[in-house]
Amino acid sequence: DAHELAFTLPRHLPEALGDLAACAPLRRVLGSRFVDAFVEVKNLELTKYNQVVSSWERNFLLLSI
């Protein structure tokens, strides 16, 4: 029964991207070239995202010090 299997989704994007990169069934269906390109693009997007200080961070973290 599938409901009894231990399974959890990744909690963070880097973990999810690592799981995707290592997923042989998806590589067979989508192709390794696509999976590699997708993971690379998402990692670059994450790097750019992490370089930005959001307005919430400015208002609630930086200005309250």
C-alpha positions, 0 to 999 in steps of 0.5 A, spaced: 500 500 500 502 506 497 500 510 504 504 506 508 511 507 504 516 512 508 516 518 503 517 526 504 518 531 499 524 535 500 524 541 504 528 546 500 530 547 493 537 545 493 535 538 496 529 538 491 534 540 485 539 534 487 534 529 488 531 531 481 538 531 478 539 524 481 532 521 478 534 516 473 526 515 471 526 522 470 532 522 466 529 517 462 523 520 460 525 528 460 532 526 457 539 528 461 540 534 457 534 537 459 534 535 466 542 538 467 540 544 463 533 545 468 537 544 474 543 549 472 538 554 470 534 553 477 541 553 481 543 560 477 536 563 479 537 561 486 544 564 487 541 570 484 535 570 489 539 569 495 543 575 493 537 580 494 535 583 500 528 583 500 523 589 502 521 584 508 528 583 510 530 590 510 524 592 514 523 587 519 531 585 520 535 590 518 532 596 520 530 593 527 537 592 529 
